[in-house]
Amino acid sequence: MDSRAGRLHGVRMQFTVTVSHDADEGVWFVQSSDIPGLHAEAATIDDLVEDITDLAPELVAANLPEHDLTPKAF
């Protein structure tokens, strides 16, 4: 795991991921996402959710500048 992704643990963020099913191909896939670079497909919706859950933290960390990982007081 990317060390920056590890530092995101406990930080609450919300992203929208839209998935769809391709009946002809028999796969579920990420149709659109707020997370740059998130592209995945799987045979079942459960497998796709698991893949997204595994991939998302590293992709979010990879797309954030280093200085944005420090929590800010409001």
N, C-alpha and C positions, 0 to 999 in steps of 0.2 A: 504494500500500500504506500502511496505517496505520503511523505511525512506531513505535507500540508493538509492532506485529507484527514490524517489522524488528529490534527489540531482543530478540525471542524467538529469533532465529536462533542456533542452537548450544545452546539450552536443551532438554534432553531431557524430554519429557512424553509420557504415554501416555493415549490415549482409546479408548473402544470405540464403533465405528460399525457398526450392523447394517443391511445392505441387503437388499432383496427384489426379486423380479421379478414384475411384473403382466403375465401372458401375454395377457390380454384387451386391454390397452392397448399392449402391446409396449414397456414401459419398465422400467428398473431405477430404484429409488428408495431414499432413506434412510428406513428404517423407524423406527429409534431411534438416539439418539446421546448421548454424554456432553457434547457441545459444544452449549450453548444456541444456538438459532437456525439450526442446520444442517439445511436442507431442500433437497434437490436431486433431480432425476431426469434420466435420459439414456437414449438408445436402446440403448447398449451398456454392459456392466460397465466396460470400459476407459475410456469417456468419463465415467462416473460417478466412478470413482476419480480421474481427472484433475480433475474439478470439485471433489471433496471436498478434494483436495490443494491446490487453489488457494484455496478458501474458508476452510478450517480455521484457518490462522494468524491471519487477520484477526478471525475470530469469537472465537477464544481470547483474543486481545489485547483485544478490545472488552469481554469479560466479566471481565477481571481488573482489580482496582483498581490504580491507578498504582504504589502502594508494593509490590505483590506481584511486580513485574517485576525487582527487583534480586535476583540470586542470593544465597542465604544460606549461610554456612559452617556446617557441622555438626560 
